Amino acid sequence: MAKANEPKKAGAATQGVEVIAKADVFYRAGHQWGQNPTVVPLSDLTEEQLQELRDEPLLIVRKVEIKPEEVPGAA
């Protein structure tokens, strides 16, 4: 059994978004973003949150595929 903080293996890639703030710290869609890229699985965001991120000019948002070994908590 995998421990809580260990990445679990999954069979297929997960769709996600990579978010980078144009400011040092920026809050949007209930999350804090910074200038270092943050990858979030789409399953962790509502449609409204995703739209907020995409509509925000101070954020760079792009679609990414998250490999199974990179998904925390994936089985």
mmCIF file of the N, C-alpha and C atoms, coordinates in Angstrom:
data_MODEL
# 
_entry.id   MODEL 
# 
loop_
_atom_site.group_PDB 
_atom_site.id 
_atom_site.type_symbol 
_atom_site.label_atom_id 
_atom_site.label_alt_id 
_atom_site.label_comp_id 
_atom_site.label_asym_id 
_atom_site.label_entity_id 
_atom_site.label_seq_id 
_atom_site.pdbx_PDB_ins_code 
_atom_site.Cartn_x 
_atom_site.Cartn_y 
_atom_site.Cartn_z 
_atom_site.occupancy 
_atom_site.B_iso_or_equiv 
_atom_site.pdbx_formal_charge 
_atom_site.auth_seq_id 
_atom_site.auth_comp_id 
_atom_site.auth_asym_id 
_atom_site.auth_atom_id 
_atom_site.pdbx_PDB_model_num 
ATOM 1   N N  . MET A 1 1  ? 0.846   -1.186 0.000   1.00 0.00 ? 1  MET A N  1 
ATOM 2   C CA . MET A 1 1  ? 0.000   0.000  0.000   1.00 0.00 ? 1  MET A CA 1 
ATOM 3   C C  . MET A 1 1  ? 0.888   1.246  0.000   1.00 0.00 ? 1  MET A C  1 
ATOM 4   N N  . ALA A 1 2  ? 0.559   2.212  -0.874  1.00 0.00 ? 2  ALA A N  1 
ATOM 5   C CA . ALA A 1 2  ? 1.362   3.428  -0.972  1.00 0.00 ? 2  ALA A CA 1 
ATOM 6   C C  . ALA A 1 2  ? 1.043   4.370  0.183   1.00 0.00 ? 2  ALA A C  1 
ATOM 7   N N  . LYS A 1 3  ? 2.042   5.099  0.613   1.00 0.00 ? 3  LYS A N  1 
ATOM 8   C CA . LYS A 1 3  ? 1.854   6.083  1.684   1.00 0.00 ? 3  LYS A CA 1 
ATOM 9   C C  . LYS A 1 3  ? 1.239   7.342  1.099   1.00 0.00 ? 3  LYS A C  1 
ATOM 10  N N  . ALA A 1 4  ? 0.644   8.162  1.945   1.00 0.00 ? 4  ALA A N  1 
ATOM 11  C CA . ALA A 1 4  ? -0.097  9.342  1.499   1.00 0.00 ? 4  ALA A CA 1 
ATOM 12  C C  . ALA A 1 4  ? 0.746   10.309 0.683   1.00 0.00 ? 4  ALA A C  1 
ATOM 13  N N  . ASN A 1 5  ? 1.998   10.508 1.034   1.00 0.00 ? 5  ASN A N  1 
ATOM 14  C CA . ASN A 1 5  ? 2.806   11.496 0.317   1.00 0.00 ? 5  ASN A CA 1 
ATOM 15  C C  . ASN A 1 5  ? 3.641   10.884 -0.801  1.00 0.00 ? 5  ASN A C  1 
ATOM 16  N N  . GLU A 1 6  ? 3.475   9.594  -1.063  1.00 0.00 ? 6  GLU A N  1 
ATOM 17  C CA . GLU A 1 6  ? 4.187   8.965  -2.172  1.00 0.00 ? 6  GLU A CA 1 
ATOM 18  C C  . GLU A 1 6  ? 3.341   9.057  -3.432  1.00 0.00 ? 6  GLU A C  1 
ATOM 19  N N  . PRO A 1 7  ? 3.955   9.380  -4.585  1.00 0.00 ? 7  PRO A N  1 
ATOM 20  C CA . PRO A 1 7  ? 3.193   9.335  -5.825  1.00 0.00 ? 7  PRO A CA 1 
ATOM 21  C C  . PRO A 1 7  ? 2.765   7.895  -6.095  1.00 0.00 ? 7  PRO A C  1 
ATOM 22  N N  . LYS A 1 8  ? 1.506   7.713  -6.475  1.00 0.00 ? 8  LYS A N  1 
ATOM 23  C CA . LYS A 1 8  ? 1.017   6.389  -6.822  1.00 0.00 ? 8  LYS A CA 1 
ATOM 24  C C  . LYS A 1 8  ? 1.065   6.233  -8.329  1.00 0.00 ? 8  LYS A C  1 
ATOM 25  N N  . LYS A 1 9  ? 1.217   5.029  -8.804  1.00 0.00 ? 9  LYS A N  1 
ATOM 26  C CA . LYS A 1 9  ? 1.282   4.767  -10.237 1.00 0.00 ? 9  LYS A CA 1 
ATOM 27  C C  . LYS A 1 9  ? -0.126  4.718  -10.809 1.00 0.00 ? 9  LYS A C  1 
ATOM 28  N N  . ALA A 1 10 ? -0.301  5.276  -11.989 1.00 0.00 ? 10 ALA A N  1 
ATOM 29  C CA . ALA A 1 10 ? -1.569  5.232  -12.699 1.00 0.00 ? 10 ALA A CA 1 
ATOM 30  C C  . ALA A 1 10 ? -1.313  4.736  -14.112 1.00 0.00 ? 10 ALA A C  1 
ATOM 31  N N  . GLY A 1 11 ? -2.340  4.236  -14.759 1.00 0.00 ? 11 GLY A N  1 
ATOM 32  C CA . GLY A 1 11 ? -2.169  3.656  -16.084 1.00 0.00 ? 11 GLY A CA 1 
ATOM 33  C C  . GLY A 1 11 ? -2.062  4.685  -17.189 1.00 0.00 ? 11 GLY A C  1 
ATOM 34  N N  . ALA A 1 12 ? -2.912  5.679  -17.192 1.00 0.00 ? 12 ALA A N  1 
ATOM 35  C CA . ALA A 1 12 ? -2.948  6.642  -18.289 1.00 0.00 ? 12 ALA A CA 1 
ATOM 36  C C  . ALA A 1 12 ? -2.575  8.037  -17.786 1.00 0.00 ? 12 ALA A C  1 
ATOM 37  N N  . ALA A 1 13 ? -2.187  8.884  -18.730 1.00 0.00 ? 13 ALA A N  1 
ATOM 38  C CA . ALA A 1 13 ? -1.858  10.265 -18.377 1.00 0.00 ? 13 ALA A CA 1 
ATOM 39  C C  . ALA A 1 13 ? -3.129  11.004 -17.967 1.00 0.00 ? 13 ALA A C  1 
ATOM 40  N N  . THR A 1 14 ? -2.965  11.998 -17.120 1.00 0.00 ? 14 THR A N  1 
ATOM 41  C CA . THR A 1 14 ? -4.057  12.825 -16.644 1.00 0.00 ? 14 THR A CA 1 
ATOM 42  C C  . THR A 1 14 ? -3.945  14.189 -17.313 1.00 0.00 ? 14 THR A C  1 
ATOM 43  N N  . GLN A 1 15 ? -5.074  14.746 -17.710 1.00 0.00 ? 15 GLN A N  1 
ATOM 44  C CA . GLN A 1 15 ? -5.080  16.082 -18.292 1.00 0.00 ? 15 GLN A CA 1 
ATOM 45  C C  . GLN A 1 15 ? -4.986  17.109 -17.173 1.00 0.00 ? 15 GLN A C  1 
ATOM 46  N N  . GLY A 1 16 ? -4.230  18.169 -17.427 1.00 0.00 ? 16 GLY A N  1 
ATOM 47  C CA . GLY A 1 16 ? -4.080  19.211 -16.429 1.00 0.00 ? 16 GLY A CA 1 
ATOM 48  C C  . GLY A 1 16 ? -3.768  20.541 -17.077 1.00 0.00 ? 16 GLY A C  1 
ATOM 49  N N  . VAL A 1 17 ? -3.507  21.518 -16.241 1.00 0.00 ? 17 VAL A N  1 
ATOM 50  C CA . VAL A 1 17 ? -3.066  22.827 -16.703 1.00 0.00 ? 17 VAL A CA 1 
ATOM 51  C C  . VAL A 1 17 ? -1.824  23.230 -15.928 1.00 0.00 ? 17 VAL A C  1 
ATOM 52  N N  . GLU A 1 18 ? -0.952  23.931 -16.613 1.00 0.00 ? 18 GLU A N  1 
ATOM 53  C CA . GLU A 1 18 ? 0.221   24.532 -15.981 1.00 0.00 ? 18 GLU A CA 1 
ATOM 54  C C  . GLU A 1 18 ? -0.073  26.021 -15.871 1.00 0.00 ? 18 GLU A C  1 
ATOM 55  N N  . VAL A 1 19 ? 0.095   26.571 -14.677 1.00 0.00 ? 19 VAL A N  1 
ATOM 56  C CA . VAL A 1 19 ? -0.232  27.974 -14.430 1.00 0.00 ? 19 VAL A CA 1 
ATOM 57  C C  . VAL A 1 19 ? 1.014   28.698 -13.934 1.00 0.00 ? 19 VAL A C  1 
ATOM 58  N N  . ILE A 1 20 ? 1.289   29.848 -14.545 1.00 0.00 ? 20 ILE A N  1 
ATOM 59  C CA . ILE A 1 20 ? 2.411   30.693 -14.145 1.00 0.00 ? 20 ILE A CA 1 
ATOM 60  C C  . ILE A 1 20 ? 1.877   32.109 -13.979 1.00 0.00 ? 20 ILE A C  1 
ATOM 61  N N  . ALA A 1 21 ? 2.158   32.720 -12.837 1.00 0.00 ? 21 ALA A N  1 
ATOM 62  C CA . ALA A 1 21 ? 1.740   34.100 -12.587 1.00 0.00 ? 21 ALA A CA 1 
ATOM 63  C C  . ALA A 1 21 ? 2.782   35.059 -13.153 1.00 0.00 ? 21 ALA A C  1 
ATOM 64  N N  . LYS A 1 22 ? 2.314   36.186 -13.642 1.00 0.00 ? 22 LYS A N  1 
ATOM 65  C CA . LYS A 1 22 ? 3.228   37.221 -14.123 1.00 0.00 ? 22 LYS A CA 1 
ATOM 66  C C  . LYS A 1 22 ? 3.710   38.106 -12.969 1.00 0.00 ? 22 LYS A C  1 
ATOM 67  N N  . ALA A 1 23 ? 3.126   37.911 -11.788 1.00 0.00 ? 23 ALA A N  1 
ATOM 68  C CA . ALA A 1 23 ? 3.538   38.618 -10.570 1.00 0.00 ? 23 ALA A CA 1 
ATOM 69  C C  . ALA A 1 23 ? 4.169   37.598 -9.632  1.00 0.00 ? 23 ALA A C  1 
ATOM 70  N N  . ASP A 1 24 ? 4.832   38.074 -8.585  1.00 0.00 ? 24 ASP A N  1 
ATOM 71  C CA . ASP A 1 24 ? 5.448   37.163 -7.619  1.00 0.00 ? 24 ASP A CA 1 
ATOM 72  C C  . ASP A 1 24 ? 4.421   36.224 -6.991  1.00 0.00 ? 24 ASP A C  1 
ATOM 73  N N  . VAL A 1 25 ? 3.307   36.791 -6.556  1.00 0.00 ? 25 VAL A N  1 
ATOM 74  C CA . VAL A 1 25 ? 2.227   36.015 -5.948  1.00 0.00 ? 25 VAL A CA 1 
ATOM 75  C C  . VAL A 1 25 ? 0.916   36.547 -6.490  1.00 0.00 ? 25 VAL A C  1 
ATOM 76  N N  . PHE A 1 26 ? 0.024   35.624 -6.859  1.00 0.00 ? 26 PHE A N  1 
ATOM 77  C CA . PHE A 1 26 ? -1.253  36.035 -7.425  1.00 0.00 ? 26 PHE A CA 1 
ATOM 78  C C  . PHE A 1 26 ? -2.302  35.013 -7.004  1.00 0.00 ? 26 PHE A C  1 
ATOM 79  N N  . TYR A 1 27 ? -3.459  35.488 -6.581  1.00 0.00 ? 27 TYR A N  1 
ATOM 80  C CA . TYR A 1 27 ? -4.537  34.608 -6.148  1.00 0.00 ? 27 TYR A CA 1 
ATOM 81  C C  . TYR A 1 27 ? -5.673  34.657 -7.166  1.00 0.00 ? 27 TYR A C  1 
ATOM 82  N N  . ARG A 1 28 ? -6.118  33.474 -7.586  1.00 0.00 ? 28 ARG A N  1 
ATOM 83  C CA . ARG A 1 28 ? -7.259  33.383 -8.489  1.00 0.00 ? 28 ARG A CA 1 
ATOM 84  C C  . ARG A 1 28 ? -7.818  31.973 -8.390  1.00 0.00 ? 28 ARG A C  1 
ATOM 85  N N  . ALA A 1 29 ? -9.118  31.847 -8.480  1.00 0.00 ? 29 ALA A N  1 
ATOM 86  C CA . ALA A 1 29 ? -9.820  30.555 -8.495  1.00 0.00 ? 29 ALA A CA 1 
ATOM 87  C C  . ALA A 1 29 ? -9.530  29.738 -7.231  1.00 0.00 ? 29 ALA A C  1 
ATOM 88  N N  . GLY A 1 30 ? -9.369  30.432 -6.107  1.00 0.00 ? 30 GLY A N  1 
ATOM 89  C CA . GLY A 1 30 ? -9.159  29.749 -4.844  1.00 0.00 ? 30 GLY A CA 1 
ATOM 90  C C  . GLY A 1 30 ? -7.771  29.178 -4.637  1.00 0.00 ? 30 GLY A C  1 
ATOM 91  N N  . HIS A 1 31 ? -6.816  29.580 -5.452  1.00 0.00 ? 31 HIS A N  1 
ATOM 92  C CA . HIS A 1 31 ? -5.447  29.071 -5.355  1.00 0.00 ? 31 HIS A CA 1 
ATOM 93  C C  . HIS A 1 31 ? -4.449  30.227 -5.381  1.00 0.00 ? 31 HIS A C  1 
ATOM 94  N N  . GLN A 1 32 ? -3.278  29.974 -4.844  1.00 0.00 ? 32 GLN A N  1 
ATOM 95  C CA . GLN A 1 32 ? -2.170  30.930 -4.925  1.00 0.00 ? 32 GLN A CA 1 
ATOM 96  C C  . GLN A 1 32 ? -1.250  30.462 -6.047  1.00 0.00 ? 32 GLN A C  1 
ATOM 97  N N  . TRP A 1 33 ? -0.867  31.387 -6.912  1.00 0.00 ? 33 TRP A N  1 
ATOM 98  C CA . TRP A 1 33 ? 0.015   31.085 -8.039  1.00 0.00 ? 33 TRP A CA 1 
ATOM 99  C C  . TRP A 1 33 ? 1.259   31.938 -7.921  1.00 0.00 ? 33 TRP A C  1 
ATOM 100 N N  . GLY A 1 34 ? 2.353   31.452 -8.433  1.00 0.00 ? 34 GLY A N  1 
ATOM 101 C CA . GLY A 1 34 ? 3.602   32.185 -8.408  1.00 0.00 ? 34 GLY A CA 1 
ATOM 102 C C  . GLY A 1 34 ? 4.278   32.145 -9.763  1.00 0.00 ? 34 GLY A C  1 
ATOM 103 N N  . GLN A 1 35 ? 5.492   32.632 -9.820  1.00 0.00 ? 35 GLN A N  1 
ATOM 104 C CA . GLN A 1 35 ? 6.221   32.678 -11.078 1.00 0.00 ? 35 GLN A CA 1 
ATOM 105 C C  . GLN A 1 35 ? 6.820   31.327 -11.448 1.00 0.00 ? 35 GLN A C  1 
ATOM 106 N N  . ASN A 1 36 ? 6.869   30.392 -10.494 1.00 0.00 ? 36 ASN A N  1 
ATOM 107 C CA . ASN A 1 36 ? 7.270   29.028 -10.818 1.00 0.00 ? 36 ASN A CA 1 
ATOM 108 C C  . ASN A 1 36 ? 6.043   28.282 -11.326 1.00 0.00 ? 36 ASN A C  1 
ATOM 109 N N  . PRO A 1 37 ? 6.176   27.492 -12.374 1.00 0.00 ? 37 PRO A N  1 
ATOM 110 C CA . PRO A 1 37 ? 5.022   26.767 -12.919 1.00 0.00 ? 37 PRO A CA 1 
ATOM 111 C C  . PRO A 1 37 ? 4.390   25.840 -11.883 1.00 0.00 ? 37 PRO A C  1 
ATOM 112 N N  . THR A 1 38 ? 3.060   25.858 -11.837 1.00 0.00 ? 38 THR A N  1 
ATOM 113 C CA . THR A 1 38 ? 2.292   24.965 -10.984 1.00 0.00 ? 38 THR A CA 1 
ATOM 114 C C  . THR A 1 38 ? 1.389   24.135 -11.886 1.00 0.00 ? 38 THR A C  1 
ATOM 115 N N  . VAL A 1 39 ? 1.469   22.816 -11.771 1.00 0.00 ? 39 VAL A N  1 
ATOM 116 C CA . VAL A 1 39 ? 0.631   21.930 -12.577 1.00 0.00 ? 39 VAL A CA 1 
ATOM 117 C C  . VAL A 1 39 ? -0.492  21.400 -11.701 1.00 0.00 ? 39 VAL A C  1 
ATOM 118 N N  . VAL A 1 40 ? -1.723  21.515 -12.225 1.00 0.00 ? 40 VAL A N  1 
ATOM 119 C CA . VAL A 1 40 ? -2.910  21.094 -11.498 1.00 0.00 ? 40 VAL A CA 1 
ATOM 120 C C  . VAL A 1 40 ? -3.731  20.168 -12.398 1.00 0.00 ? 40 VAL A C  1 
ATOM 121 N N  . PRO A 1 41 ? -4.114  18.989 -11.908 1.00 0.00 ? 41 PRO A N  1 
ATOM 122 C CA . PRO A 1 41 ? -5.015  18.132 -12.691 1.00 0.00 ? 41 PRO A CA 1 
ATOM 123 C C  . PRO A 1 41 ? -6.350  18.839 -12.914 1.00 0.00 ? 41 PRO A C  1 
ATOM 124 N N  . LEU A 1 42 ? -6.926  18.675 -14.099 1.00 0.00 ? 42 LEU A N  1 
ATOM 125 C CA . LEU A 1 42 ? -8.217  19.293 -14.378 1.00 0.00 ? 42 LEU A CA 1 
ATOM 126 C C  . LEU A 1 42 ? -9.281  18.822 -13.400 1.00 0.00 ? 42 LEU A C  1 
ATOM 127 N N  . SER A 1 43 ? -9.145  17.615 -12.898 1.00 0.00 ? 43 SER A N  1 
ATOM 128 C CA . SER A 1 43 ? -10.125 17.075 -11.950 1.00 0.00 ? 43 SER A CA 1 
ATOM 129 C C  . SER A 1 43 ? -10.133 17.841 -10.630 1.00 0.00 ? 43 SER A C  1 
ATOM 130 N N  . ASP A 1 44 ? -9.097  18.634 -10.359 1.00 0.00 ? 44 ASP A N  1 
ATOM 131 C CA . ASP A 1 44 ? -9.030  19.438 -9.135  1.00 0.00 ? 44 ASP A CA 1 
ATOM 132 C C  . ASP A 1 44 ? -9.660  20.819 -9.297  1.00 0.00 ? 44 ASP A C  1 
ATOM 133 N N  . LEU A 1 45 ? -10.116 21.142 -10.499 1.00 0.00 ? 45 LEU A N  1 
ATOM 134 C CA . LEU A 1 45 ? -10.698 22.458 -10.771 1.00 0.00 ? 45 LEU A CA 1 
ATOM 135 C C  . LEU A 1 45 ? -12.120 22.314 -11.288 1.00 0.00 ? 45 LEU A C  1 
ATOM 136 N N  . THR A 1 46 ? -12.977 23.252 -10.917 1.00 0.00 ? 46 THR A N  1 
ATOM 137 C CA . THR A 1 46 ? -14.311 23.295 -11.508 1.00 0.00 ? 46 THR A CA 1 
ATOM 138 C C  . THR A 1 46 ? -14.199 23.994 -12.860 1.00 0.00 ? 46 THR A C  1 
ATOM 139 N N  . GLU A 1 47 ? -15.240 23.885 -13.664 1.00 0.00 ? 47 GLU A N  1 
ATOM 140 C CA . GLU A 1 47 ? -15.262 24.593 -14.948 1.00 0.00 ? 47 GLU A CA 1 
ATOM 141 C C  . GLU A 1 47 ? -15.141 26.103 -14.736 1.00 0.00 ? 47 GLU A C  1 
ATOM 142 N N  . GLU A 1 48 ? -15.789 26.600 -13.673 1.00 0.00 ? 48 GLU A N  1 
ATOM 143 C CA . GLU A 1 48 ? -15.746 28.033 -13.372 1.00 0.00 ? 48 GLU A CA 1 
ATOM 144 C C  . GLU A 1 48 ? -14.325 28.467 -13.001 1.00 0.00 ? 48 GLU A C  1 
ATOM 145 N N  . GLN A 1 49 ? -13.639 27.660 -12.190 1.00 0.00 ? 49 GLN A N  1 
ATOM 146 C CA . GLN A 1 49 ? -12.265 27.991 -11.813 1.00 0.00 ? 49 GLN A CA 1 
ATOM 147 C C  . GLN A 1 49 ? -11.353 27.983 -13.035 1.00 0.00 ? 49 GLN A C  1 
ATOM 148 N N  . LEU A 1 50 ? -11.509 26.985 -13.884 1.00 0.00 ? 50 LEU A N  1 
ATOM 149 C CA . LEU A 1 50 ? -10.686 26.892 -15.084 1.00 0.00 ? 50 LEU A CA 1 
ATOM 150 C C  . LEU A 1 50 ? -10.909 28.108 -15.980 1.00 0.00 ? 50 LEU A C  1 
ATOM 151 N N  . GLN A 1 51 ? -12.163 28.521 -16.122 1.00 0.00 ? 51 GLN A N  1 
ATOM 152 C CA . GLN A 1 51 ? -12.462 29.695 -16.940 1.00 0.00 ? 51 GLN A CA 1 
ATOM 153 C C  . GLN A 1 51 ? -11.868 30.960 -16.329 1.00 0.00 ? 51 GLN A C  1 
ATOM 154 N N  . GLU A 1 52 ? -11.924 31.091 -14.995 1.00 0.00 ? 52 GLU A N  1 
ATOM 155 C CA . GLU A 1 52 ? -11.310 32.236 -14.312 1.00 0.00 ? 52 GLU A CA 1 
ATOM 156 C C  . GLU A 1 52 ? -9.818  32.306 -14.620 1.00 0.00 ? 52 GLU A C  1 
ATOM 157 N N  . LEU A 1 53 ? -9.154  31.154 -14.570 1.00 0.00 ? 53 LEU A N  1 
ATOM 158 C CA . LEU A 1 53 ? -7.714  31.112 -14.848 1.00 0.00 ? 53 LEU A CA 1 
ATOM 159 C C  . LEU A 1 53 ? -7.436  31.518 -16.287 1.00 0.00 ? 53 LEU A C  1 
ATOM 160 N N  . ARG A 1 54 ? -8.194  30.969 -17.213 1.00 0.00 ? 54 ARG A N  1 
ATOM 161 C CA . ARG A 1 54 ? -7.973  31.268 -18.638 1.00 0.00 ? 54 ARG A CA 1 
ATOM 162 C C  . ARG A 1 54 ? -8.250  32.731 -18.974 1.00 0.00 ? 54 ARG A C  1 
ATOM 163 N N  . ASP A 1 55 ? -9.223  33.331 -18.276 1.00 0.00 ? 55 ASP A N  1 
ATOM 164 C CA . ASP A 1 55 ? -9.609  34.718 -18.557 1.00 0.00 ? 55 ASP A CA 1 
ATOM 165 C C  . ASP A 1 55 ? -8.689  35.743 -17.902 1.00 0.00 ? 55 ASP A C  1 
ATOM 166 N N  . GLU A 1 56 ? -7.841  35.310 -16.981 1.00 0.00 ? 56 GLU A N  1 
ATOM 167 C CA . GLU A 1 56 ? -7.001  36.239 -16.216 1.00 0.00 ? 56 GLU A CA 1 
ATOM 168 C C  . GLU A 1 56 ? -5.751  36.621 -17.003 1.00 0.00 ? 56 GLU A C  1 
ATOM 169 N N  . PRO A 1 57 ? -5.597  37.900 -17.374 1.00 0.00 ? 57 PRO A N  1 
ATOM 170 C CA . PRO A 1 57 ? -4.427  38.319 -18.158 1.00 0.00 ? 57 PRO A CA 1 
ATOM 171 C C  . PRO A 1 57 ? -3.104  38.263 -17.394 1.00 0.00 ? 57 PRO A C  1 
ATOM 172 N N  . LEU A 1 58 ? -3.157  38.182 -16.062 1.00 0.00 ? 58 LEU A N  1 
ATOM 173 C CA . LEU A 1 58 ? -1.927  38.119 -15.279 1.00 0.00 ? 58 LEU A CA 1 
ATOM 174 C C  . LEU A 1 58 ? -1.446  36.685 -15.037 1.00 0.00 ? 58 LEU A C  1 
ATOM 175 N N  . LEU A 1 59 ? -2.120  35.722 -15.683 1.00 0.00 ? 59 LEU A N  1 
ATOM 176 C CA . LEU A 1 59 ? -1.708  34.325 -15.587 1.00 0.00 ? 59 LEU A CA 1 
ATOM 177 C C  . LEU A 1 59 ? -1.437  33.757 -16.974 1.00 0.00 ? 59 LEU A C  1 
ATOM 178 N N  . ILE A 1 60 ? -0.447  32.880 -17.046 1.00 0.00 ? 60 ILE A N  1 
ATOM 179 C CA . ILE A 1 60 ? -0.185  32.104 -18.262 1.00 0.00 ? 60 ILE A CA 1 
ATOM 180 C C  . ILE A 1 60 ? -0.698  30.701 -17.966 1.00 0.00 ? 60 ILE A C  1 
ATOM 181 N N  . VAL A 1 61 ? -1.645  30.231 -18.770 1.00 0.00 ? 61 VAL A N  1 
ATOM 182 C CA . VAL A 1 61 ? -2.271  28.928 -18.544 1.00 0.00 ? 61 VAL A CA 1 
ATOM 183 C C  . VAL A 1 61 ? -2.151  28.114 -19.822 1.00 0.00 ? 61 VAL A C  1 
ATOM 184 N N  . ARG A 1 62 ? -1.634  26.890 -19.682 1.00 0.00 ? 62 ARG A N  1 
ATOM 185 C CA . ARG A 1 62 ? -1.566  26.011 -20.850 1.00 0.00 ? 62 ARG A CA 1 
ATOM 186 C C  . ARG A 1 62 ? -1.923  24.593 -20.453 1.00 0.00 ? 62 ARG A C  1 
ATOM 187 N N  . LYS A 1 63 ? -2.524  23.869 -21.390 1.00 0.00 ? 63 LYS A N  1 
ATOM 188 C CA . LYS A 1 63 ? -2.887  22.475 -21.163 1.00 0.00 ? 63 LYS A CA 1 
ATOM 189 C C  . LYS A 1 63 ? -1.631  21.622 -21.126 1.00 0.00 ? 63 LYS A C  1 
ATOM 190 N N  . VAL A 1 64 ? -1.633  20.627 -20.245 1.00 0.00 ? 64 VAL A N  1 
ATOM 191 C CA . VAL A 1 64 ? -0.519  19.685 -20.161 1.00 0.00 ? 64 VAL A CA 1 
ATOM 192 C C  . VAL A 1 64 ? -1.076  18.290 -19.898 1.00 0.00 ? 64 VAL A C  1 
ATOM 193 N N  . GLU A 1 65 ? -0.264  17.287 -20.208 1.00 0.00 ? 65 GLU A N  1 
ATOM 194 C CA . GLU A 1 65 ? -0.560  15.917 -19.811 1.00 0.00 ? 65 GLU A CA 1 
ATOM 195 C C  . GLU A 1 65 ? 0.348   15.594 -18.642 1.00 0.00 ? 65 GLU A C  1 
ATOM 196 N N  . ILE A 1 66 ? -0.235  15.084 -17.580 1.00 0.00 ? 66 ILE A N  1 
ATOM 197 C CA . ILE A 1 66 ? 0.531   14.729 -16.392 1.00 0.00 ? 66 ILE A CA 1 
ATOM 198 C C  . ILE A 1 66 ? 0.779   13.229 -16.448 1.00 0.00 ? 66 ILE A C  1 
ATOM 199 N N  . LYS A 1 67 ? 2.034   12.849 -16.477 1.00 0.00 ? 67 LYS A N  1 
ATOM 200 C CA . LYS A 1 67 ? 2.388   11.432 -16.524 1.00 0.00 ? 67 LYS A CA 1 
ATOM 201 C C  . LYS A 1 67 ? 1.997   10.765 -15.220 1.00 0.00 ? 67 LYS A C  1 
ATOM 202 N N  . PRO A 1 68 ? 1.622   9.488  -15.269 1.00 0.00 ? 68 PRO A N  1 
ATOM 203 C CA . PRO A 1 68 ? 1.172   8.803  -14.050 1.00 0.00 ? 68 PRO A CA 1 
ATOM 204 C C  . PRO A 1 68 ? 2.126   8.928  -12.873 1.00 0.00 ? 68 PRO A C  1 
ATOM 205 N N  . GLU A 1 69 ? 3.410   8.875  -13.100 1.00 0.00 ? 69 GLU A N  1 
ATOM 206 C CA . GLU A 1 69 ? 4.358   8.961  -11.994 1.00 0.00 ? 69 GLU A CA 1 
ATOM 207 C C  . GLU A 1 69 ? 4.444   10.360 -11.412 1.00 0.00 ? 69 GLU A C  1 
ATOM 208 N N  . GLU A 1 70 ? 3.812   11.356 -12.065 1.00 0.00 ? 70 GLU A N  1 
ATOM 209 C CA . GLU A 1 70 ? 3.845   12.729 -11.572 1.00 0.00 ? 70 GLU A CA 1 
ATOM 210 C C  . GLU A 1 70 ? 2.556   13.113 -10.852 1.00 0.00 ? 70 GLU A C  1 
ATOM 211 N N  . VAL A 1 71 ? 1.578   12.218 -10.808 1.00 0.00 ? 71 VAL A N  1 
ATOM 212 C CA . VAL A 1 71 ? 0.288   12.525 -10.210 1.00 0.00 ? 71 VAL A CA 1 
ATOM 213 C C  . VAL A 1 71 ? 0.283   12.102 -8.746  1.00 0.00 ? 71 VAL A C  1 
ATOM 214 N N  . PRO A 1 72 ? 0.328   13.067 -7.808  1.00 0.00 ? 72 PRO A N  1 
ATOM 215 C CA . PRO A 1 72 ? 0.273   12.694 -6.398  1.00 0.00 ? 72 PRO A CA 1 
ATOM 216 C C  . PRO A 1 72 ? -1.081  12.055 -6.092  1.00 0.00 ? 72 PRO A C  1 
ATOM 217 N N  . GLY A 1 73 ? -1.066  10.926 -5.424  1.00 0.00 ? 73 GLY A N  1 
ATOM 218 C CA . GLY A 1 73 ? -2.308  10.276 -5.028  1.00 0.00 ? 73 GLY A CA 1 
ATOM 219 C C  . GLY A 1 73 ? -2.955  9.423  -6.086  1.00 0.00 ? 73 GLY A C  1 
ATOM 220 N N  . ALA A 1 74 ? -2.400  9.324  -7.289  1.00 0.00 ? 74 ALA A N  1 
ATOM 221 C CA . ALA A 1 74 ? -2.982  8.481  -8.330  1.00 0.00 ? 74 ALA A CA 1 
ATOM 222 C C  . ALA A 1 74 ? -2.637  7.021  -8.063  1.00 0.00 ? 74 ALA A C  1 
ATOM 223 N N  . ALA A 1 75 ? -3.553  6.138  -8.403  1.00 0.00 ? 75 ALA A N  1 
ATOM 224 C CA . ALA A 1 75 ? -3.287  4.706  -8.164  1.00 0.00 ? 75 ALA A CA 1 
ATOM 225 C C  . ALA A 1 75 ? -2.869  4.003  -9.421  1.00 0.00 ? 75 ALA A C  1 
# 
